């Protein structure tokens, strides 16, 4: 899947990243969801707002544990598959 990502702490590092498609059993580190108890959502629209702009400007934001980047866009609309 494609995602807009930044390298936290590096100004203007937004780039298009190719990520593996998640599965119902894949749970990112740090989330308290038992495998098989989540849902997959096919994103139709994702909003990038001032918070994402500030993260891209390296004003704040941290990558999740085990990752070197942070995916932008947190206002989304999709269909549960």
mmCIF file of the N, C-alpha and C atoms, coordinates in Angstrom:
data_MODEL
# 
_entry.id   MODEL 
# 
loop_
_atom_site.group_PDB 
_atom_site.id 
_atom_site.type_symbol 
_atom_site.label_atom_id 
_atom_site.label_alt_id 
_atom_site.label_comp_id 
_atom_site.label_asym_id 
_atom_site.label_entity_id 
_atom_site.label_seq_id 
_atom_site.pdbx_PDB_ins_code 
_atom_site.Cartn_x 
_atom_site.Cartn_y 
_atom_site.Cartn_z 
_atom_site.occupancy 
_atom_site.B_iso_or_equiv 
_atom_site.pdbx_formal_charge 
_atom_site.auth_seq_id 
_atom_site.auth_comp_id 
_atom_site.auth_asym_id 
_atom_site.auth_atom_id 
_atom_site.pdbx_PDB_model_num 
ATOM 1   N N  . UNK A 1 1  ? 0.847   -1.172  0.000  1.00 0.00 ? 1  UNK A N  1 
ATOM 2   C CA . UNK A 1 1  ? 0.000   0.000   0.000  1.00 0.00 ? 1  UNK A CA 1 
ATOM 3   C C  . UNK A 1 1  ? 0.889   1.229   0.000  1.00 0.00 ? 1  UNK A C  1 
ATOM 4   N N  . UNK A 1 2  ? 0.358   2.333   -0.454 1.00 0.00 ? 2  UNK A N  1 
ATOM 5   C CA . UNK A 1 2  ? 1.109   3.581   -0.490 1.00 0.00 ? 2  UNK A CA 1 
ATOM 6   C C  . UNK A 1 2  ? 0.696   4.459   0.684  1.00 0.00 ? 2  UNK A C  1 
ATOM 7   N N  . UNK A 1 3  ? 1.659   5.211   1.213  1.00 0.00 ? 3  UNK A N  1 
ATOM 8   C CA . UNK A 1 3  ? 1.386   6.120   2.323  1.00 0.00 ? 3  UNK A CA 1 
ATOM 9   C C  . UNK A 1 3  ? 2.345   7.294   2.234  1.00 0.00 ? 3  UNK A C  1 
ATOM 10  N N  . UNK A 1 4  ? 1.900   8.453   2.691  1.00 0.00 ? 4  UNK A N  1 
ATOM 11  C CA . UNK A 1 4  ? 2.786   9.608   2.799  1.00 0.00 ? 4  UNK A CA 1 
ATOM 12  C C  . UNK A 1 4  ? 3.441   9.525   4.169  1.00 0.00 ? 4  UNK A C  1 
ATOM 13  N N  . UNK A 1 5  ? 4.766   9.502   4.191  1.00 0.00 ? 5  UNK A N  1 
ATOM 14  C CA . UNK A 1 5  ? 5.508   9.329   5.437  1.00 0.00 ? 5  UNK A CA 1 
ATOM 15  C C  . UNK A 1 5  ? 6.558   10.420  5.580  1.00 0.00 ? 5  UNK A C  1 
ATOM 16  N N  . UNK A 1 6  ? 6.992   10.653  6.815  1.00 0.00 ? 6  UNK A N  1 
ATOM 17  C CA . UNK A 1 6  ? 8.083   11.590  7.101  1.00 0.00 ? 6  UNK A CA 1 
ATOM 18  C C  . UNK A 1 6  ? 9.091   10.896  8.010  1.00 0.00 ? 6  UNK A C  1 
ATOM 19  N N  . UNK A 1 7  ? 10.305  11.421  7.998  1.00 0.00 ? 7  UNK A N  1 
ATOM 20  C CA . UNK A 1 7  ? 11.319  11.011  8.958  1.00 0.00 ? 7  UNK A CA 1 
ATOM 21  C C  . UNK A 1 7  ? 11.276  12.024  10.086 1.00 0.00 ? 7  UNK A C  1 
ATOM 22  N N  . UNK A 1 8  ? 10.772  11.656  11.272 1.00 0.00 ? 8  UNK A N  1 
ATOM 23  C CA . UNK A 1 8  ? 10.649  12.615  12.363 1.00 0.00 ? 8  UNK A CA 1 
ATOM 24  C C  . UNK A 1 8  ? 11.986  13.286  12.675 1.00 0.00 ? 8  UNK A C  1 
ATOM 25  N N  . UNK A 1 9  ? 11.924  14.600  12.893 1.00 0.00 ? 9  UNK A N  1 
ATOM 26  C CA . UNK A 1 9  ? 13.124  15.371  13.190 1.00 0.00 ? 9  UNK A CA 1 
ATOM 27  C C  . UNK A 1 9  ? 13.853  15.867  11.965 1.00 0.00 ? 9  UNK A C  1 
ATOM 28  N N  . UNK A 1 10 ? 13.424  15.453  10.769 1.00 0.00 ? 10 UNK A N  1 
ATOM 29  C CA . UNK A 1 10 ? 14.043  15.898  9.521  1.00 0.00 ? 10 UNK A CA 1 
ATOM 30  C C  . UNK A 1 10 ? 13.037  16.768  8.775  1.00 0.00 ? 10 UNK A C  1 
ATOM 31  N N  . UNK A 1 11 ? 13.274  18.094  8.718  1.00 0.00 ? 11 UNK A N  1 
ATOM 32  C CA . UNK A 1 11 ? 12.317  18.985  8.060  1.00 0.00 ? 11 UNK A CA 1 
ATOM 33  C C  . UNK A 1 11 ? 12.100  18.617  6.593  1.00 0.00 ? 11 UNK A C  1 
ATOM 34  N N  . UNK A 1 12 ? 10.863  18.770  6.148  1.00 0.00 ? 12 UNK A N  1 
ATOM 35  C CA . UNK A 1 12 ? 10.465  18.578  4.751  1.00 0.00 ? 12 UNK A CA 1 
ATOM 36  C C  . UNK A 1 12 ? 10.890  17.220  4.192  1.00 0.00 ? 12 UNK A C  1 
ATOM 37  N N  . UNK A 1 13 ? 10.691  16.169  4.983  1.00 0.00 ? 13 UNK A N  1 
ATOM 38  C CA . UNK A 1 13 ? 11.086  14.827  4.556  1.00 0.00 ? 13 UNK A CA 1 
ATOM 39  C C  . UNK A 1 13 ? 9.911   14.008  4.033  1.00 0.00 ? 13 UNK A C  1 
ATOM 40  N N  . UNK A 1 14 ? 8.761   14.640  3.800  1.00 0.00 ? 14 UNK A N  1 
ATOM 41  C CA . UNK A 1 14 ? 7.583   13.906  3.324  1.00 0.00 ? 14 UNK A CA 1 
ATOM 42  C C  . UNK A 1 14 ? 7.902   13.200  2.009  1.00 0.00 ? 14 UNK A C  1 
ATOM 43  N N  . UNK A 1 15 ? 7.509   11.937  1.943  1.00 0.00 ? 15 UNK A N  1 
ATOM 44  C CA . UNK A 1 15 ? 7.740   11.152  0.737  1.00 0.00 ? 15 UNK A CA 1 
ATOM 45  C C  . UNK A 1 15 ? 6.670   10.064  0.634  1.00 0.00 ? 15 UNK A C  1 
ATOM 46  N N  . UNK A 1 16 ? 6.503   9.545   -0.566 1.00 0.00 ? 16 UNK A N  1 
ATOM 47  C CA . UNK A 1 16 ? 5.565   8.452   -0.791 1.00 0.00 ? 16 UNK A CA 1 
ATOM 48  C C  . UNK A 1 16 ? 6.278   7.147   -0.461 1.00 0.00 ? 16 UNK A C  1 
ATOM 49  N N  . UNK A 1 17 ? 5.737   6.410   0.493  1.00 0.00 ? 17 UNK A N  1 
ATOM 50  C CA . UNK A 1 17 ? 6.348   5.149   0.928  1.00 0.00 ? 17 UNK A CA 1 
ATOM 51  C C  . UNK A 1 17 ? 5.473   3.979   0.495  1.00 0.00 ? 17 UNK A C  1 
ATOM 52  N N  . UNK A 1 18 ? 6.107   2.903   0.126  1.00 0.00 ? 18 UNK A N  1 
ATOM 53  C CA . UNK A 1 18 ? 5.407   1.657   -0.206 1.00 0.00 ? 18 UNK A CA 1 
ATOM 54  C C  . UNK A 1 18 ? 5.515   0.748   1.013  1.00 0.00 ? 18 UNK A C  1 
ATOM 55  N N  . UNK A 1 19 ? 4.378   0.413   1.602  1.00 0.00 ? 19 UNK A N  1 
ATOM 56  C CA . UNK A 1 19 ? 4.338   -0.402  2.813  1.00 0.00 ? 19 UNK A CA 1 
ATOM 57  C C  . UNK A 1 19 ? 3.619   -1.712  2.531  1.00 0.00 ? 19 UNK A C  1 
ATOM 58  N N  . UNK A 1 20 ? 3.938   -2.769  3.282  1.00 0.00 ? 20 UNK A N  1 
ATOM 59  C CA . UNK A 1 20 ? 3.208   -4.018  3.095  1.00 0.00 ? 20 UNK A CA 1 
ATOM 60  C C  . UNK A 1 20 ? 1.741   -3.848  3.482  1.00 0.00 ? 20 UNK A C  1 
ATOM 61  N N  . UNK A 1 21 ? 0.861   -4.508  2.742  1.00 0.00 ? 21 UNK A N  1 
ATOM 62  C CA . UNK A 1 21 ? -0.565  -4.441  3.068  1.00 0.00 ? 21 UNK A CA 1 
ATOM 63  C C  . UNK A 1 21 ? -0.790  -5.147  4.397  1.00 0.00 ? 21 UNK A C  1 
ATOM 64  N N  . UNK A 1 22 ? -1.437  -4.478  5.348  1.00 0.00 ? 22 UNK A N  1 
ATOM 65  C CA . UNK A 1 22 ? -1.671  -5.130  6.633  1.00 0.00 ? 22 UNK A CA 1 
ATOM 66  C C  . UNK A 1 22 ? -2.654  -6.292  6.496  1.00 0.00 ? 22 UNK A C  1 
ATOM 67  N N  . UNK A 1 23 ? -2.598  -7.179  7.457  1.00 0.00 ? 23 UNK A N  1 
ATOM 68  C CA . UNK A 1 23 ? -3.552  -8.286  7.523  1.00 0.00 ? 23 UNK A CA 1 
ATOM 69  C C  . UNK A 1 23 ? -4.315  -8.173  8.836  1.00 0.00 ? 23 UNK A C  1 
ATOM 70  N N  . UNK A 1 24 ? -5.362  -8.921  8.950  1.00 0.00 ? 24 UNK A N  1 
ATOM 71  C CA . UNK A 1 24 ? -6.173  -8.894  10.168 1.00 0.00 ? 24 UNK A CA 1 
ATOM 72  C C  . UNK A 1 24 ? -5.364  -9.384  11.374 1.00 0.00 ? 24 UNK A C  1 
ATOM 73  N N  . UNK A 1 25 ? -4.321  -10.169 11.137 1.00 0.00 ? 25 UNK A N  1 
ATOM 74  C CA . UNK A 1 25 ? -3.498  -10.693 12.227 1.00 0.00 ? 25 UNK A CA 1 
ATOM 75  C C  . UNK A 1 25 ? -2.266  -9.845  12.527 1.00 0.00 ? 25 UNK A C  1 
ATOM 76  N N  . UNK A 1 26 ? -1.977  -8.834  11.696 1.00 0.00 ? 26 UNK A N  1 
ATOM 77  C CA . UNK A 1 26 ? -0.799  -8.001  11.958 1.00 0.00 ? 26 UNK A CA 1 
ATOM 78  C C  . UNK A 1 26 ? -1.189  -6.863  12.897 1.00 0.00 ? 26 UNK A C  1 
ATOM 79  N N  . UNK A 1 27 ? -0.462  -6.763  13.990 1.00 0.00 ? 27 UNK A N  1 
ATOM 80  C CA . UNK A 1 27 ? -0.721  -5.714  14.977 1.00 0.00 ? 27 UNK A CA 1 
ATOM 81  C C  . UNK A 1 27 ? 0.568   -4.927  15.156 1.00 0.00 ? 27 UNK A C  1 
ATOM 82  N N  . UNK A 1 28 ? 0.558   -3.616  14.852 1.00 0.00 ? 28 UNK A N  1 
ATOM 83  C CA . UNK A 1 28 ? 1.776   -2.816  15.028 1.00 0.00 ? 28 UNK A CA 1 
ATOM 84  C C  . UNK A 1 28 ? 2.242   -2.838  16.481 1.00 0.00 ? 28 UNK A C  1 
ATOM 85  N N  . UNK A 1 29 ? 3.563   -2.782  16.697 1.00 0.00 ? 29 UNK A N  1 
ATOM 86  C CA . UNK A 1 29 ? 4.084   -2.757  18.066 1.00 0.00 ? 29 UNK A CA 1 
ATOM 87  C C  . UNK A 1 29 ? 3.478   -1.602  18.862 1.00 0.00 ? 29 UNK A C  1 
ATOM 88  N N  . UNK A 1 30 ? 3.180   -1.856  20.103 1.00 0.00 ? 30 UNK A N  1 
ATOM 89  C CA . UNK A 1 30 ? 2.647   -0.806  20.967 1.00 0.00 ? 30 UNK A CA 1 
ATOM 90  C C  . UNK A 1 30 ? 1.132   -0.756  21.038 1.00 0.00 ? 30 UNK A C  1 
ATOM 91  N N  . UNK A 1 31 ? 0.432   -1.400  20.100 1.00 0.00 ? 31 UNK A N  1 
ATOM 92  C CA . UNK A 1 31 ? -1.029  -1.408  20.147 1.00 0.00 ? 31 UNK A CA 1 
ATOM 93  C C  . UNK A 1 31 ? -1.509  -2.576  20.995 1.00 0.00 ? 31 UNK A C  1 
ATOM 94  N N  . UNK A 1 32 ? -2.520  -2.331  21.787 1.00 0.00 ? 32 UNK A N  1 
ATOM 95  C CA . UNK A 1 32 ? -3.040  -3.375  22.677 1.00 0.00 ? 32 UNK A CA 1 
ATOM 96  C C  . UNK A 1 32 ? -4.279  -4.022  22.062 1.00 0.00 ? 32 UNK A C  1 
ATOM 97  N N  . UNK A 1 33 ? -4.072  -4.644  20.902 1.00 0.00 ? 33 UNK A N  1 
ATOM 98  C CA . UNK A 1 33 ? -5.148  -5.357  20.213 1.00 0.00 ? 33 UNK A CA 1 
ATOM 99  C C  . UNK A 1 33 ? -4.674  -6.793  20.021 1.00 0.00 ? 33 UNK A C  1 
ATOM 100 N N  . UNK A 1 34 ? -5.489  -7.734  20.426 1.00 0.00 ? 34 UNK A N  1 
ATOM 101 C CA . UNK A 1 34 ? -5.127  -9.134  20.214 1.00 0.00 ? 34 UNK A CA 1 
ATOM 102 C C  . UNK A 1 34 ? -5.238  -9.453  18.729 1.00 0.00 ? 34 UNK A C  1 
ATOM 103 N N  . UNK A 1 35 ? -4.259  -10.183 18.175 1.00 0.00 ? 35 UNK A N  1 
ATOM 104 C CA . UNK A 1 35 ? -4.349  -10.571 16.770 1.00 0.00 ? 35 UNK A CA 1 
ATOM 105 C C  . UNK A 1 35 ? -5.693  -11.229 16.474 1.00 0.00 ? 35 UNK A C  1 
ATOM 106 N N  . UNK A 1 36 ? -6.290  -10.852 15.351 1.00 0.00 ? 36 UNK A N  1 
ATOM 107 C CA . UNK A 1 36 ? -7.577  -11.395 14.949 1.00 0.00 ? 36 UNK A CA 1 
ATOM 108 C C  . UNK A 1 36 ? -8.772  -10.639 15.501 1.00 0.00 ? 36 UNK A C  1 
ATOM 109 N N  . UNK A 1 37 ? -8.543  -9.596  16.300 1.00 0.00 ? 37 UNK A N  1 
ATOM 110 C CA . UNK A 1 37 ? -9.638  -8.837  16.894 1.00 0.00 ? 37 UNK A CA 1 
ATOM 111 C C  . UNK A 1 37 ? -9.717  -7.408  16.349 1.00 0.00 ? 37 UNK A C  1 
ATOM 112 N N  . UNK A 1 38 ? -9.053  -7.132  15.253 1.00 0.00 ? 38 UNK A N  1 
ATOM 113 C CA . UNK A 1 38 ? -9.111  -5.815  14.634 1.00 0.00 ? 38 UNK A CA 1 
ATOM 114 C C  . UNK A 1 38 ? -9.935  -5.870  13.358 1.00 0.00 ? 38 UNK A C  1 
ATOM 115 N N  . UNK A 1 39 ? -9.894  -4.809  12.599 1.00 0.00 ? 39 UNK A N  1 
ATOM 116 C CA . UNK A 1 39 ? -10.561 -4.756  11.300 1.00 0.00 ? 39 UNK A CA 1 
ATOM 117 C C  . UNK A 1 39 ? -9.601  -4.153  10.286 1.00 0.00 ? 39 UNK A C  1 
ATOM 118 N N  . UNK A 1 40 ? -9.813  -4.478  9.022  1.00 0.00 ? 40 UNK A N  1 
ATOM 119 C CA . UNK A 1 40 ? -9.091  -3.834  7.936  1.00 0.00 ? 40 UNK A CA 1 
ATOM 120 C C  . UNK A 1 40 ? -10.008 -2.786  7.334  1.00 0.00 ? 40 UNK A C  1 
ATOM 121 N N  . UNK A 1 41 ? -9.475  -1.600  7.121  1.00 0.00 ? 41 UNK A N  1 
ATOM 122 C CA . UNK A 1 41 ? -10.253 -0.513  6.539  1.00 0.00 ? 41 UNK A CA 1 
ATOM 123 C C  . UNK A 1 41 ? -9.581  -0.086  5.242  1.00 0.00 ? 41 UNK A C  1 
ATOM 124 N N  . UNK A 1 42 ? -10.322 -0.151  4.141  1.00 0.00 ? 42 UNK A N  1 
ATOM 125 C CA . UNK A 1 42 ? -9.813  0.344   2.858  1.00 0.00 ? 42 UNK A CA 1 
ATOM 126 C C  . UNK A 1 42 ? -10.058 1.841   2.838  1.00 0.00 ? 42 UNK A C  1 
ATOM 127 N N  . UNK A 1 43 ? -8.983  2.603   2.848  1.00 0.00 ? 43 UNK A N  1 
ATOM 128 C CA . UNK A 1 43 ? -9.088  4.055   2.897  1.00 0.00 ? 43 UNK A CA 1 
ATOM 129 C C  . UNK A 1 43 ? -9.587  4.612   1.562  1.00 0.00 ? 43 UNK A C  1 
ATOM 130 N N  . UNK A 1 44 ? -10.565 5.483   1.651  1.00 0.00 ? 44 UNK A N  1 
ATOM 131 C CA . UNK A 1 44 ? -11.082 6.160   0.468  1.00 0.00 ? 44 UNK A CA 1 
ATOM 132 C C  . UNK A 1 44 ? -10.578 7.598   0.411  1.00 0.00 ? 44 UNK A C  1 
ATOM 133 N N  . UNK A 1 45 ? -10.515 8.242   1.557  1.00 0.00 ? 45 UNK A N  1 
ATOM 134 C CA . UNK A 1 45 ? -10.030 9.627   1.654  1.00 0.00 ? 45 UNK A CA 1 
ATOM 135 C C  . UNK A 1 45 ? -9.232  9.764   2.946  1.00 0.00 ? 45 UNK A C  1 
ATOM 136 N N  . UNK A 1 46 ? -8.161  10.527  2.908  1.00 0.00 ? 46 UNK A N  1 
ATOM 137 C CA . UNK A 1 46 ? -7.377  10.826  4.110  1.00 0.00 ? 46 UNK A CA 1 
ATOM 138 C C  . UNK A 1 46 ? -7.048  12.307  4.086  1.00 0.00 ? 46 UNK A C  1 
ATOM 139 N N  . UNK A 1 47 ? -7.319  12.974  5.195  1.00 0.00 ? 47 UNK A N  1 
ATOM 140 C CA . UNK A 1 47 ? -7.022  14.397  5.294  1.00 0.00 ? 47 UNK A CA 1 
ATOM 141 C C  . UNK A 1 47 ? -5.646  14.635  5.888  1.00 0.00 ? 47 UNK A C  1 
ATOM 142 N N  . UNK A 1 48 ? -4.937  15.583  5.318  1.00 0.00 ? 48 UNK A N  1 
ATOM 143 C CA . UNK A 1 48 ? -3.663  16.044  5.858  1.00 0.00 ? 48 UNK A CA 1 
ATOM 144 C C  . UNK A 1 48 ? -3.914  17.467  6.324  1.00 0.00 ? 48 UNK A C  1 
ATOM 145 N N  . UNK A 1 49 ? -3.696  17.718  7.616  1.00 0.00 ? 49 UNK A N  1 
ATOM 146 C CA . UNK A 1 49 ? -4.037  19.029  8.169  1.00 0.00 ? 49 UNK A CA 1 
ATOM 147 C C  . UNK A 1 49 ? -2.811  19.728  8.745  1.00 0.00 ? 49 UNK A C  1 
ATOM 148 N N  . UNK A 1 50 ? -3.046  20.768  9.530  1.00 0.00 ? 50 UNK A N  1 
ATOM 149 C CA . UNK A 1 50 ? -1.954  21.576  10.086 1.00 0.00 ? 50 UNK A CA 1 
ATOM 150 C C  . UNK A 1 50 ? -1.043  20.752  10.991 1.00 0.00 ? 50 UNK A C  1 
ATOM 151 N N  . UNK A 1 51 ? -1.595  19.769  11.692 1.00 0.00 ? 51 UNK A N  1 
ATOM 152 C CA . UNK A 1 51 ? -0.756  18.911  12.533 1.00 0.00 ? 51 UNK A CA 1 
ATOM 153 C C  . UNK A 1 51 ? 0.262   18.170  11.677 1.00 0.00 ? 51 UNK A C  1 
ATOM 154 N N  . UNK A 1 52 ? -0.191  17.605  10.554 1.00 0.00 ? 52 UNK A N  1 
ATOM 155 C CA . UNK A 1 52 ? 0.715   16.896  9.654  1.00 0.00 ? 52 UNK A CA 1 
ATOM 156 C C  . UNK A 1 52 ? 1.755   17.853  9.076  1.00 0.00 ? 52 UNK A C  1 
ATOM 157 N N  . UNK A 1 53 ? 1.344   19.067  8.765  1.00 0.00 ? 53 UNK A N  1 
ATOM 158 C CA . UNK A 1 53 ? 2.278   20.085  8.252  1.00 0.00 ? 53 UNK A CA 1 
ATOM 159 C C  . UNK A 1 53 ? 3.368   20.364  9.283  1.00 0.00 ? 53 UNK A C  1 
ATOM 160 N N  . UNK A 1 54 ? 2.984   20.493  10.544 1.00 0.00 ? 54 UNK A N  1 
ATOM 161 C CA . UNK A 1 54 ? 3.964   20.761  11.601 1.00 0.00 ? 54 UNK A CA 1 
ATOM 162 C C  . UNK A 1 54 ? 4.887   19.561  11.824 1.00 0.00 ? 54 UNK A C  1 
ATOM 163 N N  . UNK A 1 55 ? 4.359   18.350  11.693 1.00 0.00 ? 55 UNK A N  1 
ATOM 164 C CA . UNK A 1 55 ? 5.213   17.160  11.808 1.00 0.00 ? 55 UNK A CA 1 
ATOM 165 C C  . UNK A 1 55 ? 6.221   17.153  10.666 1.00 0.00 ? 55 UNK A C  1 
ATOM 166 N N  . UNK A 1 56 ? 5.784   17.482  9.443  1.00 0.00 ? 56 UNK A N  1 
ATOM 167 C CA . UNK A 1 56 ? 6.698   17.541  8.302  1.00 0.00 ? 56 UNK A CA 1 
ATOM 168 C C  . UNK A 1 56 ? 7.742   18.638  8.480  1.00 0.00 ? 56 UNK A C  1 
ATOM 169 N N  . UNK A 1 57 ? 7.406   19.688  9.210  1.00 0.00 ? 57 UNK A N  1 
ATOM 170 C CA . UNK A 1 57 ? 8.373   20.767  9.478  1.00 0.00 ? 57 UNK A CA 1 
ATOM 171 C C  . UNK A 1 57 ? 9.296   20.412  10.642 1.00 0.00 ? 57 UNK A C  1 
ATOM 172 N N  . UNK A 1 58 ? 9.167   19.204  11.187 1.00 0.00 ? 58 UNK A N  1 
ATOM 173 C CA . UNK A 1 58 ? 9.992   18.681  12.287 1.00 0.00 ? 58 UNK A CA 1 
ATOM 174 C C  . UNK A 1 58 ? 9.779   19.441  13.588 1.00 0.00 ? 58 UNK A C  1 
ATOM 175 N N  . UNK A 1 59 ? 8.576   20.002  13.779 1.00 0.00 ? 59 UNK A N  1 
ATOM 176 C CA . UNK A 1 59 ? 8.288   20.699  15.026 1.00 0.00 ? 59 UNK A CA 1 
ATOM 177 C C  . UNK A 1 59 ? 7.996   19.709  16.145 1.00 0.00 ? 59 UNK A C  1 
ATOM 178 N N  . UNK A 1 60 ? 7.466   18.546  15.805 1.00 0.00 ? 60 UNK A N  1 
ATOM 179 C CA . UNK A 1 60 ? 7.259   17.470  16.777 1.00 0.00 ? 60 UNK A CA 1 
ATOM 180 C C  . UNK A 1 60 ? 6.875   16.202  16.043 1.00 0.00 ? 60 UNK A C  1 
ATOM 181 N N  . UNK A 1 61 ? 6.730   15.127  16.780 1.00 0.00 ? 61 UNK A N  1 
ATOM 182 C CA . UNK A 1 61 ? 6.343   13.842  16.197 1.00 0.00 ? 61 UNK A CA 1 
ATOM 183 C C  . UNK A 1 61 ? 7.443   12.816  16.357 1.00 0.00 ? 61 UNK A C  1 
ATOM 184 N N  . UNK A 1 62 ? 7.055   11.603  16.681 1.00 0.00 ? 62 UNK A N  1 
ATOM 185 C CA . UNK A 1 62 ? 7.993   10.493  16.843 1.00 0.00 ? 62 UNK A CA 1 
ATOM 186 C C  . UNK A 1 62 ? 7.522   9.308   16.018 1.00 0.00 ? 62 UNK A C  1 
ATOM 187 N N  . UNK A 1 63 ? 8.484   8.548   15.533 1.00 0.00 ? 63 UNK A N  1 
ATOM 188 C CA . UNK A 1 63 ? 8.149   7.318   14.820 1.00 0.00 ? 63 UNK A CA 1 
ATOM 189 C C  . UNK A 1 63 ? 7.678   6.275   15.826 1.00 0.00 ? 63 UNK A C  1 
ATOM 190 N N  . UNK A 1 64 ? 6.770   5.391   15.416 1.00 0.00 ? 64 UNK A N  1 
ATOM 191 C CA . UNK A 1 64 ? 6.353   4.316   16.317 1.00 0.00 ? 64 UNK A CA 1 
ATOM 192 C C  . UNK A 1 64 ? 7.537   3.392   16.636 1.00 0.00 ? 64 UNK A C  1 
ATOM 193 N N  . UNK A 1 65 ? 7.470   2.665   17.742 1.00 0.00 ? 65 UNK A N  1 
ATOM 194 C CA . UNK A 1 65 ? 8.559   1.748   18.095 1.00 0.00 ? 65 UNK A CA 1 
ATOM 195 C C  . UNK A 1 65 ? 8.879   0.790   16.948 1.00 0.00 ? 65 UNK A C  1 
ATOM 196 N N  . UNK A 1 66 ? 10.160  0.655   16.643 1.00 0.00 ? 66 UNK A N  1 
ATOM 197 C CA . UNK A 1 66 ? 10.606  -0.251  15.596 1.00 0.00 ? 66 UNK A CA 1 
ATOM 198 C C  . UNK A 1 66 ? 10.546  0.318   14.193 1.00 0.00 ? 66 UNK A C  1 
ATOM 199 N N  . UNK A 1 67 ? 10.242  1.605   14.043 1.00 0.00 ? 67 UNK A N  1 
ATOM 200 C CA . UNK A 1 67 ? 10.129  2.220   12.720 1.00 0.00 ? 67 UNK A CA 1 
ATOM 201 C C  . UNK A 1 67 ? 10.985  3.477   12.646 1.00 0.00 ? 67 UNK A C  1 
ATOM 202 N N  . UNK A 1 68 ? 11.431  3.804   11.440 1.00 0.00 ? 68 UNK A N  1 
ATOM 203 C CA . UNK A 1 68 ? 12.217  5.021   11.223 1.00 0.00 ? 68 UNK A CA 1 
ATOM 204 C C  . UNK A 1 68 ? 11.375  6.156   10.668 1.00 0.00 ? 68 UNK A C  1 
ATOM 205 N N  . UNK A 1 69 ? 10.096  5.902   10.410 1.00 0.00 ? 69 UNK A N  1 
ATOM 206 C CA . UNK A 1 69 ? 9.262   6.936   9.804  1.00 0.00 ? 69 UNK A CA 1 
ATOM 207 C C  . UNK A 1 69 ? 7.890   6.967   10.462 1.00 0.00 ? 69 UNK A C  1 
ATOM 208 N N  . UNK A 1 70 ? 7.151   8.014   10.152 1.00 0.00 ? 70 UNK A N  1 
ATOM 209 C CA . UNK A 1 70 ? 5.806   8.225   10.679 1.00 0.00 ? 70 UNK A CA 1 
ATOM 210 C C  . UNK A 1 70 ? 4.886   8.499   9.501  1.00 0.00 ? 70 UNK A C  1 
ATOM 211 N N  . UNK A 1 71 ? 3.778   7.779   9.408  1.00 0.00 ? 71 UNK A N  1 
ATOM 212 C CA . UNK A 1 71 ? 2.810   7.967   8.325  1.00 0.00 ? 71 UNK A CA 1 
ATOM 213 C C  . UNK A 1 71 ? 1.910   9.146   8.675  1.00 0.00 ? 71 UNK A C  1 
ATOM 214 N N  . UNK A 1 72 ? 1.740   10.064  7.723  1.00 0.00 ? 72 UNK A N  1 
ATOM 215 C CA . UNK A 1 72 ? 0.888   11.233  7.926  1.00 0.00 ? 72 UNK A CA 1 
ATOM 216 C C  . UNK A 1 72 ? -0.561  10.915  7.581  1.00 0.00 ? 72 UNK A C  1 
ATOM 217 N N  . UNK A 1 73 ? -1.462  11.793  8.045  1.00 0.00 ? 73 UNK A N  1 
ATOM 218 C CA . UNK A 1 73 ? -2.880  11.680  7.731  1.00 0.00 ? 73 UNK A CA 1 
ATOM 219 C C  . UNK A 1 73 ? -3.626  10.924  8.804  1.00 0.00 ? 73 UNK A C  1 
ATOM 220 N N  . UNK A 1 74 ? -4.435  11.625  9.561  1.00 0.00 ? 74 UNK A N  1 
ATOM 221 C CA . UNK A 1 74 ? -5.151  10.958  10.647 1.00 0.00 ? 74 UNK A CA 1 
ATOM 222 C C  . UNK A 1 74 ? -6.653  11.218  10.604 1.00 0.00 ? 74 UNK A C  1 
ATOM 223 N N  . UNK A 1 75 ? -7.101  11.952  9.628  1.00 0.00 ? 75 UNK A N  1 
ATOM 224 C CA . UNK A 1 75 ? -8.542  12.170  9.441  1.00 0.00 ? 75 UNK A CA 1 
ATOM 225 C C  . UNK A 1 75 ? -8.933  11.375  8.208  1.00 0.00 ? 75 UNK A C  1 
ATOM 226 N N  . UNK A 1 76 ? -9.544  10.223  8.419  1.00 0.00 ? 76 UNK A N  1 
ATOM 227 C CA . UNK A 1 76 ? -9.749  9.317   7.297  1.00 0.00 ? 76 UNK A CA 1 
ATOM 228 C C  . UNK A 1 76 ? -11.192 8.857   7.167  1.00 0.00 ? 76 UNK A C  1 
ATOM 229 N N  . UNK A 1 77 ? -11.482 8.355   5.976  1.00 0.00 ? 77 UNK A N  1 
ATOM 230 C CA . UNK A 1 77 ? -12.802 7.848   5.627  1.00 0.00 ? 77 UNK A CA 1 
ATOM 231 C C  . UNK A 1 77 ? -12.571 6.576   4.833  1.00 0.00 ? 77 UNK A C  1 
ATOM 232 N N  . UNK A 1 78 ? -13.200 5.479   5.239  1.00 0.00 ? 78 UNK A N  1 
ATOM 233 C CA . UNK A 1 78 ? -12.974 4.240   4.525  1.00 0.00 ? 78 UNK A CA 1 
ATOM 234 C C  . UNK A 1 78 ? -14.091 3.238   4.720  1.00 0.00 ? 78 UNK A C  1 
ATOM 235 N N  . UNK A 1 79 ? -13.876 2.056   4.168  1.00 0.00 ? 79 UNK A N  1 
ATOM 236 C CA . UNK A 1 79 ? -14.842 0.968   4.226  1.00 0.00 ? 79 UNK A CA 1 
ATOM 237 C C  . UNK A 1 79 ? -14.188 -0.203  4.950  1.00 0.00 ? 79 UNK A C  1 
ATOM 238 N N  . UNK A 1 80 ? -14.880 -0.757  5.951  1.00 0.00 ? 80 UNK A N  1 
ATOM 239 C CA . UNK A 1 80 ? -14.382 -1.941  6.640  1.00 0.00 ? 80 UNK A CA 1 
ATOM 240 C C  . UNK A 1 80 ? -14.509 -3.120  5.687  1.00 0.00 ? 80 UNK A C  1 
ATOM 241 N N  . UNK A 1 81 ? -13.400 -3.824  5.478  1.00 0.00 ? 81 UNK A N  1 
ATOM 242 C CA . UNK A 1 81 ? -13.405 -4.974  4.555  1.00 0.00 ? 81 UNK A CA 1 
ATOM 243 C C  . UNK A 1 81 ? -13.612 -6.266  5.302  1.00 0.00 ? 81 UNK A C  1 
# 
